[in-house]
Amino acid sequence: MDLKETLMTLEEKFWEASSAANVDLIRSYLTDDALMVGTFGVLNKETTIAVNQGQPPFSFWHIENEPQILQLTADCAVILYKATAQREGREQFTVMMSSTYVNRKSWKLAFHHQTLLK
C-alpha cells in the first residue's frame, strides 16, 4: 500500500469512528498533541474525543474529488480532499479537509483542518 492509500484508509477509519462515536478508536488514532480546527474552533485531543461522544451517526459521507498528498518528510504528510456528509437529523455539509499525519511508530493524525464550503 502506498502512502496515499495508507493515509486515506486512516481518514476513512476516522470518518467511521466519528460516525459511530467510537471514542476509543478516535483516542488511539490521534497524537497526544493533536489539534482540530474548523467552524467549531480549535480542539485538542481530549476535547475532540468529548465532542464526538453522543453525536448522531452520519447518514452518509463521501469524498468528492481525488485526494492530493503533500509529503513533507519521510514521517510527515498532508492529505487534502473535498467531502460531503450529513449527520442524522442535521443539514448536509461540504468541507475541504486537510489532515496532517506523522509516523511515530505508526501513522497518527496530528493536525486536522476543515473549511466549510457554502
N, C-alpha and C positions, 0 to 999 in steps of 0.2 A: 504494500500500500504506500503510495507516495504521500508527501506532506499535506498536500491539498485534501486528499481523501481522508487522511487521518484527522485533520482539523475539522472538516465538515462532518465527519462521524461524531466528533465531540460536540459540535454545535447542535446536531440533531438530537443527541442524548440530552443536552441541556434543555432544548425545547420540550422533549418528552418528560424530563424530570420536573420542569416548571409546570407543565400541564397537569401532572399527577400530584403536584405539591410534595414531591419526594425530596424532603429536606436533607435526608442522609446522603442521597446521591449528589445534591447540589453542594453540600458541605465538602464532600470528597473531591469534587470537580474543581473547586476554587482554590487559588493560592491563599495563604493566610492573610496576605496584604492586598487581596483583590479589591478592585473598585468597579462600580457600575455607574454609568452616567446616562441620564435621559430626562424626559419631562418630569420624572419623579424626583429629580435632584441627583445627589451623589450618595451612593450607598456603599458601605464596606461589606465585608463578608457576612458578619452577623446580621446586619440589617437586611441584606439580600435574602438570607435564609428566613428571617422573620416575616418579611412581606410576602414570601411565597407560601407560607403556611396558610391553609384555608382558602386559597384562591380557587375560583371555579376552573375547571379544565378548559382547554382550548377546544372549541367546536371544530376548528381546523387551523392549520398553519401550513404555508408553503413558501418556498424560495422562488422568487420571481425571475431571477437572472443567473447567469453563470458566475459563481463566486470568483473573486480575484484574491490572490495571495501575494503578500509582500513579506519576503523572508528577510528579517533584519540581521540576524546572526544565525549560526547553526542551531542555537537553542531558543530562538525567539522569532515569532512570525505573527502577522496580522492577516485575518481573513475578513473580506468585505463582501456584502451582498445586500440585496433588497428582499424583504419578506412581507407577506400579508398574512394576518391572523385575526382570529376572533375568539374571545373567551365566551363561554356560555353566559347569556344574559347581558352581554355588553356589545358595544359598537365594534365593527370591523375596523382594523387599522393597518396602515402600511408604514414600514420603517426601513431606513438604511441602517445596517448593522455593521459594526466593526468590532472584532474580538481579537485581543492580543493574547497569545499563548506563550508560555515559557516551558522549557523542558527541564524540570527539576526531578530527575529520575523517571518522570513520566510527564506527558503534556498536560498542563493545567491552565485554566483561564486566570489571567492576571488583571486584565482590563477589558471592559465591555462598554461600548457606546451605542446608543440608539438615537437616531434622528427621526422624529415623526414627520411623515410626508402628508401634505394636505391634498 
